[in-house]
């Protein structure tokens, strides 16, 4: 059984035992703590809170916050008004509640009879702010997190300037690798270029709490950038460190600080957040033929709005820019001023553009099969793959063993060496893993294949390969605000038709 699961069960039992003793000190029957829902009613009676609180205890997300408040109210019943004492009760209820319940030195006082110490106006605000930060951090880490779309890789499904919520509990919240960090900051302190917002004194191994569901094909997922373990602090995640090394050479990248800056490393949970659509889950076979994706031999059924590049030829006249805006074309349009345009279009926009009187031909821009792109995974000359013709490739699955040889090693090299922490070496055309000859490998994690809906303008798995399960942050579920950064506040900045929509 998973160690974290055992600890979670143990902590839950200890908390229940503590509440049992606290109920009895408050004059209630201790065994009522074992009755679901009724125990919450008794708990509200113990802390003398109105029964309408019960409504919020039944609402997902909100109920966790309310339970934390109830734990604080229990601490107050035992005279624990200090901020540190209340923080301990929230962070370690499995220890603090049994202490209050069983310690002969701790006595319950009815809230109606208690006389809380007077606090200054400043002290009350400081206490409220600190508690709010703790509660919000817990919600952000384990329940739901706000996210903003920074690039056009998911157009038109998600737009630059979309503000959305990412659910952590849908697929299970991940235990932070670096729990000691500045609140509400990802990896770099505000107003600085490279100052870390986290401490690496404590580094926890990958663990994930049980979720409501699993990742399915076509889910929109936020994850940590797989190539982001090492990076140039000048280029950050805009250009992969490994791409820079392939292009300029490792020595040049490390020594030329004026151009590349410092080379830094980041733990998994502090790598840049990316958002893409999960095209393939563990065990799937993925192939791209003339830009169309096939999953296990069947063409993808994409609920989003895909975009591709097209060459649009007119009779020599130009296309009115206002008409392009009506088609929702937001990607940069290039032209040779002779009536030839390169545009990024959805299938819907293509059909509408065909009806323009001056449009003569619309051709998809497809890189032919057999033309190998060195920037495309697995970055090996033996694989003549590109963004439009790729694979087939099988997404690794936990527990599955694959035969290993020098030909397919480029596909799995980073998994074995980096993601799953093995010592991989090749000597005299022989593969060694952790010092032993290896002709096979068994995967320790599930992996995923991620791609943007803007297929010709998306840095995704075609460029850096598989996404390990320990890099998964959460599932994008809801867009609550959408702003167009190219427009003014009174000139259509708020996309009213894009507000309050479910991510598909």
N, C-alpha and C positions, 0 to 999 in steps of 0.2 A: 504493500500500500504506500502511496505517495507520502513522504515525510510531512509536507505542508498540510495534507489532508488530515493526517493524524493529529498534528498540532492544532489545526482549526477545530477539530472535534473536541480535543482536550480543553482548549480555551473556552469553547461554548459550554461544556459541562461545568467548568469551574465558575463561569459567570452565573449559570443557573443555580448552582449550589450557593453562591454568595447571595443571590437574590432571595433564595429560600430563607436563609438566616435573617436577612434584612426584613422580609415580610413578617417574620415572627417577632422581631424586635418592635415592629410597628403595630403589633396587635392583630395581624392577619394570619390566616392559616398558611404555613409555608408550602404545603403540597400544591396549593393553587398555582404555583409558578409552573407546574407541569402541564396545565391545561391551556392549549393554544387559544389565542384571542381573549379568553377570560383572564389570563395572567396579565395582559396589558391593562385591562379594566382595573384590576386590583392594584397594579403598579401606579396608575393615575390617582387612585385613592390614597396610596401611601404618600405620594409627593403633593397631594392636594391640588391637582391641576384639573381644569374643566374637561368634561367628557367630550367636548368637540375636538379636542386633540386627537381623539380616537380616529376621526375621519382621516387625518393626515397620516396616521399609522398604517392605513390601508393603501396609500398611494405610493407606487414604486418611485425610487430615488428620494422622494421627500421623507419617506418613513425612516430611512437611515439617519437623516439629519435630526429628526424628532427623537429617535432613540438616544442619540448622543446628548440631546438636551435633557432627556429624562434621567440619564446617568448623572449629569451635572446636578440636577435637582435632588437626586438621592444623596450626593455628596454634601449638599447644603443642609440636608436633614440631619447630618452628623457634624454640623458646624464647620464644614470645609468650604470656606468662602475665598480662600486664596487662589489666585490664578494658577499657580503651580500645582496645587492640590487638585483642582478641577481638570487641569490638563492631564494629570496622571490618571484620573478616573476615566477619562475618555480614551486615552491611548492604551491603557493597560487594565480594562475592566475585569479581565479574568483573574487578576491579582488583587485589584483594589476593592472590588465588591465583596469577595470572601473576607478580606481584612476587616471591612466595616461590619460585616455580618457576624464574624466569629470573635473578634477582639473584645475582651471584657472592658477595655478602656474606652471603647466607642459606644456612645449612647444615642439612640434615635430621639429626635425632638420633633413634635408635630409642627409643620410649617406655620400653622396659625399662631403658635405660641413662641416661635423662634424670633429672636431679635437680631437681624443681620447687622454687621458692623457698617457704620456710615463711611461712604467713600466720597472723595472729592470728585468734582465734575470731570477733571482730567483723568483721574484713576478709572472712573467708570467707562470713559471713552477708550482708554488704552486697553482695558480688559475686554471690552466689546470687540475692538479691532483685532486683537490677538486671537480671541476665540473664533471670530469670523474667518480669519486666515487659516486657522487649523481645520475648521469645518469645510471651508471651500477647497482646501488642499486635498482632504480626504475624498470629497466628491470628484475633484478633477482626476485624481489618481485611480480611483476604483469604480467610478460610476459613469460620468460623462464629461467631455472636454470640448471647449469651443475651438474651432479651427477656421482659418481663412484660406480661400483658394488663391495661391500666389501666381500661378502660371496658367497658360491656356491648354495644357496637355489633356484636360478632360472636356474641352469645348466640343459640342454644345450641351452636353449633359450637365456640366457644372461650369460656371463662368468665372473669370477673374473678378474678384470682388464679392464672391458669394461667401456669406458667413454661415457656418453650419455647426451642428452638434455631432460629435463622434461618440458613439456608445461604447463603453468599455465592458459592460456587463453582457451584451449580446453574445460575444464569443469568449467572455471570461477576462476579468481584469488581470493584468500582468503585475507581478511583484517588482517594484523598482530595483534596478541593478545598483543605482547610486541614490539611496534614500536621503543622504545629507546634501540638500540643495536649497538654493534660494527660492522662495515660493513664487509661483506663476512665471518663472523664467525657464526657458528650455535649456540652452547650453552656454550662453554667453551673458555676462552681466550687462545691464542696461548702460548705455553711454560709453561702452568700451568695445574694442575690436576683437580681443581674444582672451579677456579675463574669464576664467571658468566660473560658472554659476553653481558648481557642485564640488563636493569633496569626495575623494576616492579612498578615504580612510576605511569605509565599509563598502564592500562590493558583494552583493548577494547573487547567487546563481539564478538561472532562469527558472521561474515557476509561474504558473498561471492558475487562477481560481476557476472553478467550473462556471461555464456560461450557459445562457439560455439556449444557444444553438451553436452550430459550427459554420465555418466559412463555406459558402456555396459558389458555384460558378456564376459570374456576373455581379457578385456583390461588390460594392464600392468600398475599398479598404484604405485606411491610413496606416502607414508602416514606416519604420526607420530605414533610411537609405542604406541598402546592403553594401555599397561601395564606400560608405562614409566612416569606416573604422579609422582610416588614415586620410588626411586631406591637407591641401595647401590653405593657410589661413587668408591668403589673398583671393584665391578662386572659390574657397569654401566648397559647397556642393554643386556650384554651377558647372564646374568641370571636374570630373573624377580624377583623383590622384593617380589612379592606375592608368587612366587614359593619358595623362600628362607624362607618366613614365614611359609608356609605349611610344609616345610621340617624340619626347625630348631626351630620353635616357635617364636612368635613376640618378646618376652622379650629378647631372646638370640640375635636375629638380631639387636635389638636396643642397647643392652648393650655391646656386644662383638665387640668393635670398632677395635680391633687389626685384627680380621678376616674379618669383614664386612665393616669396615670403617664407615663413616658418612652416615646417611640416609637423603636424600635430596628430594626436590620436584621440578618439572618443569612445567611451563605452556604448553598448548597444542602445540603451534608452536615451542617450544624449545625441544620437545621430539625427541628422535632419529628417523632418517628417515629410513623407511623400504621400500623395493620394492617387490611386489608379483603380482600374477595374480588375478584379480577379478573374482572369480568363481561364486559368487551369489550376485545379487543386491537386493534391498529392495523388499520384498514380495515373493522372491523365496524360494522354499523348497529344502534343500540340504540334501543328504544322501550319505554315502560312504559304499559300499558293496564289501568286499574282494578287497580293495584298489581302486576300480573304483568309480568315482564320478558321481552321478545322480542329475540332476537339473530339478526340477519339473517332476520327474519320467523318464527323458530321460538321457541316458549316455552322458556325456560332449563331445563336439566336440572341442578338444583343438588344437589351431593353433600352439602352442609351441611344444617343444620336452620334453616329460615327462621322468623322470628317476625313477626306483624302484630298490630295493635290490633283488639280486638273489643269490642262492647257485648254484655254477657251479662245477660239479663233472667230473673229468677226469679218464683216465685209470690208474692213479697213477703217471703219468709224469707231469712235470710242463709246464706252458704256457709261451712262450717267451714274455718278457716285451715289446719288440719292437712291437710285434703283438697287444698287448693291447693298445699301443700308437696309432697305426694305426686305432683302433676302436674308438679313442677319449675318452678313459676312463681316467678321471682325478681324480675321487674320490679314496681315499685310498683303495687298494686291500688287503684283509687279507687272509691268508692261513694257513692250519695246516701242510703244507709240506708233505701231503699224497695225493695230487692231488685234494683237496677240497678247493674251493675259495668262498669268499663272495665278490660280486662285485655290483656296482651300474651301471645299464645299461639302455640305451634307447631301445625301441622296435627294432630299426634298428640294434643296436649292438647285441641284442639277436639273431636275424636271422643270422647275419654273424658268430657269435660264434658257432652256431650249425654246421657250415660247417668245424670246426676245427677237424682234424682227431682224436685227443686224447680226445675230449669232449664227455662224455657219457650222461650227464643229466644236464638240466638247470631248476631249480625250483624257482618260485617267493617266496620271504619271506613274508608271510602274517600272521599278528596276528589274530587269530580266533575271530569270533563274540562272545560276552558274556564275553570276558576277559577285565575287566575294568582297565584302566590306570589312577592312581590318578593325573598324570600331565596333563591329557587331560580335556579340558573344558567340563562341568562346574565345575569340581573338586568336585564332589559329589558322594558318594557311591551308590546313587540311579540310577546313569547313568553308565551302564557298556559299556563305549565307549573306543575306541582306535584309532590310526592313520589310520588303515585299515578298520575298521567297526565303523561307526559313524552316529548318527542321527536316524531318520529324524529330521530336525530342520528348522524352518521358520525364515528367515532373517527379522527382524523388519522393518516396514515401517511407515513413518511419518503419523500421523492421525489415524492409525489403533489401535483399542482397543482390548486387550487380557484379558481373564479371568485370575485372579491371585490367586494362591493357594500355599501351602507350597511345593508341589511337583515340580511345574515349576518355583518357585521363584529363584532357583539357576541360571536359564537361563537368567533371566532379572535383577538380583540383582544389578550388576555393572552398567547396563544402568540406572536404576532408581536412584541409590544412587550417582554414580560418574559422569557419562557422562551427565545426565540431572539434576543434582544438587538438588535432593530431600532428605529429611530426612526420611530414611527407617529404620523401626524397627519391630521386631517380639517379641510380648509379649503374653504369655499364648496361644501359637499356633494361634495367630491372627496377621495379617499383618497391620501395620500402615504406612501411607505415609503422611508426614508433620503433624503428630499428629492425623490423622483421619483414621478410619478403612477403609481398601481397599480390594475389591474383584476383581478389574479390574485395568488396566492401559492403558493410551493412549500415544503412543510414540510421542515425540516432534521432532525427527530427523529421517532421513533415515540411514540405516546401510548397511554394506557390508561384504561379506565373502571372505577373501583373503587366497590364498594358493600358495606355491612355486611349480615350475615345478619339482624340485628335491624332490619328495614326501616323501622320507624316510630320508631326511636331510634338513628339513625346519621347523623353528619355525614360525608357522602361526596361522590362526584362530582356528585350531584344538586344539591349546594350550591355546590361550588367548581370543577366542571368537570373537565377532562382532567388526567391525571398524566403528566408528561414522563418519558421513559426515563432521563434523568439524575438523577431523583429516586428511582429504584428502589434499595432497599437489599438485599433478598434475599427468599428464599422460606421461609415458615414450614414446618418439616418434622416437628418432634417435640416433644411435651409431656412433660416429665420430672417435673413436680411440679404439683399443683393444690391451692390453699389457699382456704378459705372465710373471708373476713375478718369475716363476721358471727357466726362461731362460735368458741368457745374451743378450746384445744389438746386437751382431753379431752372435747369435745362435738361431735366431727365436723368439726374444722377441716381435717383432711387428707381430701380427696376420694379415697379409695383406688381407687374404680372409674374415676377419671379420670387416673390416673398411667400413664406410659409408653405413650402412644398416639400414633399417627401423625396428623398434621393432615390433614383431608380437607375 
